[in-house]
Amino acid sequence: MNTQYQTIIIGGGLSGLTVAHNLLQQAPKHRFLVLEKSGRTGGAIKTHHDGGYITEIGPHGFLDNCRQSKQLLKDTGLDEECVKAPLIDFVRYVYLRDKLNLIPQTPGKILLAPIVSWPAKLRVLAEFWQPVLKGEPTVAKWVSHRFGPALLPFIDAIYTGTYAGDYDRLTIDSVMPGIRALEKEHGSVLRGLLKKTLQRKKGAKEKTTLRMPAMTSFPSGMQRLSDRLAENLSHGENLFTETCVTALHHSKNRWQIHTNKKSYQVKNIVLALPVNEALRLLSSVCDDIPQKAIPQARIATVVSGFKNSVALPPGFGFLTPEAEKRFCLGALFSSNMFPGRAPEGHIVFETLVGGRRHPERLDLDDQSLTRLALKDVQQILNIREKPTYTTVLRSKSGIPQLEQHFPALLKWKKKSETKHKGLHICGFGWGGIGINDMIKDGTEVAVSITTPAPTEGSGPEIKGVYF
């Protein structure tokens, strides 16, 4: 057995790279090793470059409102490279009733916007007196109960855009635990938010104003983030790729990790893996796993380039609720979001297809997928010209769907980390599915390894909802 490492990180995606980065920052002498089963690091983050077009196979960006992400960018110098698209300036649309409807981002503009009727807006105020739903209601059931059914198409669009999910399956306790906790504590989400806002203003030394975050990426695409984190690792020293972990064992406060190449024995093990991959490995160690796997959703991206005589609406793009019965989930106006995403004199947008509701569409060949996606989006955007460039990007990574019983799985995770000394679990899906979620969790894992008595968390985060 090789005993030279104190910690082994299984998974070289963003979560694992974040743990490794913070170990290097906080404890430079700490001996760790990252094991990645594929031939590359970065996991779901992957940028596609072709003929001057820069598009994403994985996530397209992240919001600049996470403290841990800001610190990571500063540590790596990426804060000097990143490009930003402020949400206050870049609008998004929901395709509803056969037209694109602009969704404002600030409360005042939302209140005045004609996207829902005034009776529906007044129904939102009735949330103050709605009883708390018991159990694990779906997002659709919970929103309809608390705020009224008129908001459902817009909520559908939000969860289509984030999870490629089905809001009749996603549960509010799973995807918005902070909001759910606020509702249970105060009997009303609005009442809880008002109290928190007043407390924050009372405790603030200076007057604060509402600040909208910005979508963040890099000139060469999101892969720059994972590539930069991997630059501080040395292949053959603290990073091994094409190394598949086959089995785990835990005995006498030591972990044994068996791979397709060799075996290791360490004090700490970090499973920086998507939920289902982590559960598969833990099945040999834990006999009380409440569920063997959670559902996943996959999407394909149809990339379309046009001459810049085609004018895209201003903003990020649009989303389509299921009720509209369109082929695509929505489209991202890549040329609008960040500069340099298309060759000179051209524009590019990315159309998303598939998701939790329509996995069968991913069985189509590239030609059929392109034809149907283009037909759909050209009709929505009233584009009559033919594209000068198309390609289909298919991600191998599924998006974890946080549906019924997921909160029980999180409780089991916490219990298992306490029971099995040296076990740390993070990765795609556990703390959320966003870039910030994974950076935050990876940072906290590194702290728990390097700090003998880490501080307790402050409870589930209350996340903002942005279109």
N, C-alpha and C positions, 0 to 999 in steps of 0.2 A: 504494500500500500504506500502511496505517496502522501506524506504528511506535511509538505512544505507550505500548504495554503491554509489560511485561517477561515476564509470564506470562498464558497463557489457559487457563482451566479449562473443559473441555468436560463438561457435566453438572451440573445444579443439584439433584441429590439430596443425601442426607446426606453422602456422601463429598466431593462438590464443595464443599458448604457448610462442611464441616469444614476442608478445605484453605484456603478463603477466610478463615474465622474465625482460623485460626492465622497466616496471613500478616498479617492486620490486627494480631494480638497481637504477633508477633515482629518484624515489619518494616513499621511503619505507612506508610512512604514507598514501599513496593514497589507498583508499578503492575500491577494484575491485572484480568482481566475474566472473568466467569462467563457461559458461553453455555448456555442451556437450550432444548431444542427444543419443549417444551410451553408452555402458558400459565401454569404454576405451578411453584414449587420444591417440593422435598421428595421427589421420586421415588416410591418404593414406600410411603413413609409418608403415610397419609391417614386422617383420622378422620371418621366419619359421625355427624352430629347430626340427630335426627329425633324430634319429639314428646317431648323429655325423655330419649330414649335416646342414649347415647354408646357407639359401637362402632367397631371398627377394620377398615378395608379392608386395611391392611398389618400390620406388627408390632404386638404388644400391649404390649410393654415390653422392658426390658433389665435385666441383673443389675448391681448396684452394686459390682462387684469389678474394675473396669478403671480403672487410674490415669488414662489419657487422658480417659476419659469423665467421671470425677470433676472433673478440671481444667476441662473444657469447661463443665460445669454451674456450677462456681464462677465462671468468667469471665463467664458470661451472667446470673448471678443465678438460674438455674433450680434451683440446689440449695436455694433457699428455697421453691420452688413444688412440687417433686416429691412424689409420694405413693408409699409403698412397701408391699409385701406380703412379709414375710420368709419364705423357704422353710422355715425351722425351724417356723413356725406354720401355713403354708398347704400342706396336703398335696395330693398328686395321686394319681389312681387309674388302674389298668390294668384294663380289662374283660377278664376271663379266666375261662373255664369258666362262662360265663353269670352272672357276678356282678362287681361292682366290688371290686377288691382294692387296699387302701390301701398305697401305697409309702412307707416311711419314708425320710428323707433322710440320717440319720446312720449311720455304720458299725455302731455297736453295736445300734441298733434294726433295721437291715437283717439283721444276723446272727441276731437272735432272732425276726424276723417269720416267720410260717408260709407265706410266699409260694412258697418252693421247699422241697424235702425236705432233710433233713440230709445224705444221700448227695450230693445236688447241691451243697450248700454245701461239703462236704469236697472235692468235685471241683475247686472253685475253687482250693484250696491246691495242687493238682497243677500249677498254672500255673508254679510255680517250676522245674519240670523239663521243660516242653514245649519242643521245638525251635522255632526261629524259622522261620516260613513264608517261603519265597522268593517273589519276584515282587510282584504287587499283589493280594493276596487281598481279596475282598469283606468287608465288615463282618461279615456272617453267618458266612462261612467262618472268619474270623479269631477271632471270639468263641467259636464252637463249639470250635475247636482249642485255644484258650488256656484257656478257663474252663468249657467244657462246654455241651452243647445246651440244658440246662434254663433258661439265661439268655436264650435267643433271643427269646421273646415280649416280654420287658421291653426288650431292645435294639431290637427292632422298634418298640416303642412310642416309644422315645426318638427314633429317626430319622424316624418318622412325624410326631412333634410338632415337630421342628426343620426338617427338609428337605421334609416331605411326600413323603419319598423311599422307595426300595425298598432295603432293606439287602442284598439279593442283587445289587445293581448298584453302590451306593456302595462305594468302596474305603477301607480303613482308612488307607492312606498319604495319601489325599486329605482325609478329614474329621478325622482325628486324627494329624497328622504328628508332633506332640510325643510322644504315647504310643508311636507306632511307632518313633521314634528311640530312646526310652528302652528299648524292648524289644530293639532291635538292639544297643545299647551294653552292656546288662547281661545279655542272654539271658533276661530275665524282666521283665514289667511290675511285678509286686509287689516283686521284688528292687530294681529301679530306684527305685520310689517309696519304699521303706524307706530306701535309702541317701540319697536326697534329703531325706527327713524328718529323718534323724539329722544330716545336714550343716547343715540349717537350724536345728535346735535347738541344735547345738553353736556355731553362729555368732551365735545370738540373744543379745542382752544381757539380755532379760527373758523370763520364761516366757510362751509363747504358747498360746492355746487355739483349738480349732477354731471357726471362725466361718462360719456359713452366710450366703450373700449374700441379698439381697432383690430381688424383681422391682420395677422402678421404672417409673412413668409420670407423668402430670400430670393435674390435675383435669379439664381440657378434652380430654384424650386425647393420644396420641403426636404428633399434628401440631403441638402446641405447641413441640416441640423444633426441628423444621425451620423453623417460622414465626419463632421467636426468632432463629435463626441468620441468616435472610434479612433481619431488621430492620436489620442493620448494613450491608446492601448498598443501593446506589442504582440504581434502574432508569434505564437510559440512560447510566449512568456506569461502574459496574463490574458490572452485571448486565443482560443482555439475554435476555428470554424470547421464545418463538416464533421462535427462531433455530436453524435446523438446519444442522449442519456437513455439507457435501457431499463434501469431499475434503481430504486432507492431503498436503503435500510437505515433504521435508527436504533442505536443501542448504546447505553451508558453515556448519554450526552454527546455522542459522536454520530456523524452522518457518513454513510458509505454511498458513494455515487459510482455506478457502473455505466460505462459508455461503450460504444463500438470500438474504441481504441485502447482504453485503459481504465483503471479504477482509482478512486481517490477517497481519502478519509479527512473530514474537516469538522470544525466546531459549528460553523454557520452555513446554512444553505438558503439561497434566495431563489424561489421559483418565480422568475420574471417572465411569466408565460400567460397567454390567453387562458381564460377560465377552463375551457375543456381540456387543453393540453396539461394544465396543472392538475386537474382532477384525475386524469389518466395516470399520471405518475404517482400521485398520492394514494391511489387505490391499493397499492401494495404496502402502505404504511398505516393508513387509517381505515378501519372497518366500519366507521359510522358516517360515511359521506351521505348526506341526505338526498343527493341526486347525482347520477353519473355524468350528466351533461346538461347544458342549457341550449336552447335554440340559437341558431345563427342566421344572419341574412347576408346574402352576397349581392353585389351589384356589378354591372359592366358599365364602362364609360365609352360613349361614342363621341370621338373628337371630330369637330368639323371646322375647317378653315375656309374663309372666304376673302375675297378682295375687300378692301375697306370702303368700297362703294356700298356695302351692306352695313347699315347702321343699327347697332344694338341699342336697346333702351338703356338709359343710364342706370348704374347700380350693379349689384352682385349677380343677379339672376332671378329665376322664378322657381316656385314649387307648385306641384299640382296635387290637391287632395284627391283621395280615391273616388269620391263621389263624382268627379268630373270625367272619370272613365277614359283617361288618356293613356297612351302607351308609355310615356316617360314619367319618371318621378319628378323631374324638373331639369333645369339647366343652369350651369355656372358660366357667367360671362367673363372668362379668364382674361381676355384683353382689357376689360374694364378694371379688373381687380388690381392687377400688378403689371408694371411695364415690362416690355421685352418678351411677352409670351407668344408672339407671332412674328414672322418675318416682316420686314419693312413693307408697308402697303397692304397688310393683311390683318384680319381679326380672327379670333378663335373662341369657340365656346365648347363646353363639355356637357353632354346630355347623359343623364343617369337613368339606368334601366334595371328592373328586377326588384330586389328587396324582399322583405318578408312575405308580402302578399302575392308576388308574381315571380317565384323562382323559375317557373317553366320558361319564361322569356329568355333566360340565360342559356337554354338548350339550343337556341337558334344559332345558325352559323353567322360569321361576321358580316357577310353580305346582306343577309335578311335583317339582321339586327340594325345595321346601318341604314338600310332602306326605310324601315319602319320608324326608327328614331328620327331620321331626317324629315320624313313626311309629317310626323307629329309636331316637331318643333318649328319647322318652316311655316306650318299653318298657324301656329300660335304667334310667331313673330312676324308673320306676313313677309317672308323671304321668298323671292321668286327666282333668284339666281341659283346656279349650281355651285356646289363647293369646289374649291381648288385642292382640298386636302381632306381625307378622312382616315381614321384608323379606329380600331376597337381595342380598348385596354381592359383586361380581365384580372382582377385581383385574386390572389390565392387565399387571402385573409378574409374570413367571415366576420361580420360585425356582431358581437354578442348581444343577444336580446334579453333585456332585464325584465322578465315576465314573472308570473306567479311563482311564489316560493323562493325567489331570489334573496329577499331579506333573511330567510332562514339559512341560506347558504353562507351569507356574510357572517351570521352569528356563529355558524360552525367553523368558518375560517378563523375567526378571532379565538375561539375556544381551542382549536388545534394548534395555533401558534403558541398559546400558553402551555398546553399539554406537552408538546414536543419542543423541548428547548433547542434554540438555535434555528428554528424554522421561521422563515419570513416569506410571505406570499404577496406579490403585486403583479401587475401586468394588465393587458388589454381586457377590460370588462370589469375587473374587481372593484376599482374605485370610480368607474365611469369609462367612457369610450373616447374622451377627448385627449388631445396632446397635453393640455394642462393637468388633466386628471392623472395621467401616467407620470408626468414629471413630479407632481406633488407627492404621489405615493412612493415613487422611487427615492425621492429625497428623504421622506420620513423613514423608509427602511434603512437607509444608510445611517441616519441618526440613531436608530434603535440598535444598530450593530456597534457603533463607536461610542455610544453613551451608555454607561452602566445602568442608569435609571432614567430612561426617557420620560418626558412629561406626557401626561394623558392628553388625548385629543379633546377638542371642545365640542364634540358632537357633529352631526351631519351638517355639511355646508349648505347654506342657502344660495343657490345659483341663480343668476339672472337668466331671463328668457329673452333671447334675441332671434329675430328672423334673419 
